[in-house]
């Protein structure tokens, strides 16, 4: 209902009611947070889906956790029932609406496009997923080996087209794109590729491509159709994909001291990296307060 009320093209939209839905939700979330904290819980993250919290000492089984949730639910406004969504062994709270969960069967769940975006190349998504699994296991040596292995596969050009290609939808018509260029805005690989290959495209069409050649020039000018890939003579652009790998390792910066991070993801073979001395930063000090509730929609 909120989505419709706040939709500017909706026939019966109502911004005032949309705001009321938001503020009501914020008030309920604040109330939930206060009640759980009153019982000794520590709130880790709050989003539109609910609250993640560390229960107090003594609440150490699923039955006890469910009972605490039911107890808080009973003091909520009429019609508000708090659901118990599950318990997890470990959690990485990355940023707003981006987190990693590890359950008691060692199954991992990742949520949030800041962590894993479908628009990224598959090798990057796989790297981040496995990297966070190793981080949850506190396996720093494994994380370094993962990085070196991924880097080596780029340099040796042994990655598959499925791992390095991207599929993108065209958000404009070709005419709109040409106007976009006349306004001196950036090139898009999909449209430049369509022009070079004389492919008739329209808004909504999808193209799958990869970046070929050498050097760190304009990726839009070096894009090739995935169908042009020759596995016997792979021509992926090593410089480009090493930069992409760098983008993916940047997601791990907050978990290490800058010096440790630099060592962990270095390629220096002269001096072996002592991963045993690298410490994981477990927490960045911050207070979960009611002021943060402004972020809850």
Helices and strands as residue ranges (DSSP letters): H 2-5, H 15-38, E 42-47, E 50-54, H 62-73, E 90-95, E 98-102, E 108-111, H 122-136, H 140-155, H 161-164, E 166-169, H 174-182, H 189-197, E 206-211, H 219-222, E 223-225, G 226-228, G 231-233, H 238-249, G 250-255, H 258-264, G 275-277, G 290-295
